[in-house]
């Protein structure tokens, strides 16, 4: 049995931190996993900027409420879910993901959790497990699933390379250039066809 593992941000929805950087006028927050492979380092950097500017969860959630899925994402996800099992594996946080999951028709997502103080300040974060995307793919494989994975960033490469078939989707040119062995697509219909061919 197959299960398709998809990244969330950059693949199905716009990057949350980029949207918040634009709304808050803080360009430093545009840094994402496309730029920084070390996720813990990236999050500590982000939390430091939030503290400096006195921003917390409420301000980020207000931005998320105005984010819509990438055009075509929900139709792609609906068709894919009718064809096979699909799991979104994301390094985002449950406090960010819920309104986006509603707009995508409530797919299953595995993600992480923020630590939030009573005043709404984000004080830390709790990762579900080390190397969460690769660990989840390996766990699914141990249960008898064959995994197919797609993502756009550094933190997706391990799960993509560990899977029966893996694809880059809407990745920056630098990541595509560093991984010429991975098929890269820009359109949902291309990715859907590639997944169906991999399933056979």
C-alpha positions in Angstrom: 0.0 0.0 0.0 1.2 3.5 -0.8 1.1 6.7 1.1 2.0 10.1 -0.4 3.8 12.4 1.9 3.6 16.1 1.0 5.2 19.2 2.4 2.7 22.0 3.2 4.3 25.5 2.8 5.5 26.3 -0.7 3.7 23.2 -2.0 0.0 23.6 -1.0 0.0 27.0 0.7 2.2 30.1 0.5 5.0 30.4 3.0 3.5 31.6 6.3 6.6 33.4 7.5 7.1 35.2 4.2 3.5 36.4 4.3 4.0 37.6 7.9 7.2 39.3 7.0 5.4 41.3 4.3 2.5 42.2 6.6 4.7 43.1 9.5 7.3 45.0 7.5 10.1 42.8 8.9 12.1 41.5 5.9 14.3 39.3 8.2 11.4 37.0 8.7 11.4 36.0 5.0 14.2 33.5 5.8 12.7 30.0 5.4 13.9 26.4 5.0 14.7 27.2 1.4 17.5 29.4 2.9 18.5 27.7 6.2 18.8 23.8 6.3 19.0 23.8 10.2 15.4 24.2 11.3 16.1 24.6 15.0 18.6 27.4 14.1 15.9 29.0 11.9 13.2 28.9 14.5 15.5 30.4 17.2 16.3 33.2 14.8 12.6 33.8 14.1 11.7 33.8 17.8 14.4 36.3 18.6 13.0 38.7 16.0 9.5 38.3 17.4 10.7 39.1 20.9 12.6 42.1 19.6 9.4 43.5 18.0 7.0 42.5 20.7 5.0 40.2 18.3 3.3 37.0 19.3 0.9 34.3 18.2 -2.1 36.5 17.7 -0.4 38.7 15.1 0.8 35.7 13.1 -2.6 34.0 13.2 -4.2 37.2 11.9 -2.0 36.9 8.9 -2.7 33.2 8.4 -6.4 33.9 8.4 -5.9 35.8 5.2 -3.8 33.2 3.5 -5.4 31.0 0.8 -4.1 27.8 -0.6 -2.0 28.1 -3.8 -4.4 28.1 -6.8 -5.1 24.5 -7.8 -3.8 23.0 -4.5 -7.2 21.9 -3.1 -8.3 20.3 -6.4 -4.9 18.5 -6.7 -5.2 17.3 -3.1 -8.8 16.2 -3.6 -8.0 14.2 -6.7 -4.9 12.7 -5.0 -6.8 11.7 -1.9 -9.4 9.9 -4.0 -6.6 8.0 -5.7 -4.4 7.0 -2.7 -3.6 7.8 1.0 -2.1 11.2 1.6 -0.3 12.6 4.6 1.0 16.2 5.0 4.2 16.2 6.9 5.2 19.8 7.9 7.6 21.6 10.2 4.9 24.2 10.8 2.9 24.2 14.0 -0.6 23.2 14.9 -1.4 26.7 16.0 -0.6 27.9 12.5 -2.0 24.9 10.5 -5.6 24.6 11.5 -7.2 27.4 9.4 -5.2 26.2 6.4 -6.3 22.6 6.8 -9.9 23.9 6.8 -9.4 25.6 3.5 -7.8 22.4 2.1 -10.7 20.2 3.2 -9.2 18.8 6.4 -6.4 16.6 5.2 -4.3 14.7 7.8 -1.3 16.7 8.9 1.6 15.8 11.2 3.3 18.9 12.5 4.8 20.5 15.6 3.6 22.6 18.6 4.5 26.1 19.8 5.0 27.0 23.4 2.9 30.1 24.0 2.8 32.2 27.2 -0.5 33.5 28.7 0.2 36.9 27.1 0.4 35.3 23.6 4.2 35.5 23.3 5.8 32.5 21.6 8.4 31.3 24.1 9.6 28.2 22.3 8.6 25.2 20.2 8.3 21.5 20.5 9.3 19.3 17.6 7.2 16.1 17.3 10.4 14.0 16.8 13.9 14.5 15.6 14.2 14.8 11.8 10.5 14.7 11.7 9.9 14.2 8.0 12.5 11.4 7.6 11.5 9.8 10.8 7.8 9.7 9.8 8.6 8.3 6.4 10.8 5.6 8.0 8.0 4.8 10.5 5.4 4.5 7.7 7.8 2.1 5.8 8.2 0.0 8.9 4.4 -0.4 9.0 4.4 -1.8 5.4 3.7 1.3 3.4 5.6 2.4 0.3 6.1 6.1 0.5 6.1 8.7 -2.3 7.2 12.2 -1.2 7.2 15.7 -2.6 8.5 19.0 -1.2 10.3 22.2 -2.1 12.9 22.8 0.6 16.1 21.6 2.3 14.1 20.0 5.1 12.1 17.9 2.5 15.2 16.3 0.9 15.6 13.4 3.4 12.0 12.2 3.1 12.1 12.6 -0.7 15.3 10.6 -1.1 14.2 7.9 1.4 11.0 7.2 -0.5 10.2 4.8 -3.3 9.7 7.9 -5.5 10.4 11.5 -4.7 9.8 14.8 -6.4 10.7 18.5 -6.0 7.8 20.8 -6.4 8.0 24.5 -6.9 11.6 24.4 -5.5 14.1 27.3 -5.9 16.6 26.9 -8.7 19.4 26.4 -6.2 17.9 23.3 -4.7 17.0 21.9 -8.1 20.6 22.5 -9.3 22.0 20.7 -6.2 19.7 17.7 -6.7 19.7 17.1 -10.5 18.7 13.4 -9.9 15.3 14.4 -8.5 12.4 15.1 -10.9 11.2 18.7 -10.5 7.8 20.0 -11.3 6.0 23.3 -11.2 2.4 22.4 -12.0 0.0 20.2 -10.0 -1.1 18.1 -13.0 2.6 17.2 -13.7 3.1 16.2 -10.0 -0.2 14.2 -10.0 0.8 12.3 -13.1 4.2 11.5 -11.7 2.8 10.2 -8.5 0.2 8.0 -10.3 3.0 6.6 -12.5 5.1 5.9 -9.4 2.2 4.0 -7.8 1.6 2.1 -11.0 
